[in-house]
Amino acid sequence: MRASFLQAKHAAGLRWSEYLATDPRRGGTWDERVARAPITAAQRTLLAGFTRRSPMICLSGMWCGDCAVQCPLLQAIALACPMIDLVFLDRDEHLDLADEVRIAAGHRVPTVLWLTEQYEFVHLLGDRTLSRYRAMARTQLGAACPVPFAETAAEENATVLAEWLAECERVQWILRLSPRLRELHRD
């Protein structure tokens, strides 16, 4: 994917409140989940140490149960770290990007793309973290999503949040240790 394409997609992305406003009926529930996101003091300290700006694009759907669980956690991480520049795109309105990031030949949500500050592709994680897959496997098999308003256990939320945060940290280390970016930033 070209950086210019990703930059245009990031620029077209909606900030949290704008994204929630696209479906106010569901948006309030999502907003409540951000406030309850279990970010620990140690995780906040880790996020405060990020030094490279990292644009992120989250392809999502307000109708999706997995998005209702995971997008608020992503937003909580972004709120705790000014170096993360997170925007949301409705997958069905941005099929050109969704086609580029298919997972197992399917359009999955949420799918998160991490970029360099120059909007070059760095990393992608799509539709569920490992612990989210494990939790779903315990309760169901097949392609069905949980109900968008369904609650998840607090322990599962903490684990899923930690996994998303670990991906953000992984990207931060990629950006910090990149010879090209180290030269650019003289560090």
Beta strands, then each sheet from edge to edge (+ up, - down):
strand 1: 54-60
strand 2: 84-90
strand 3: 111-115
strand 4: 121-126
sheet 1: 2+ 1+ 3- 4+
end
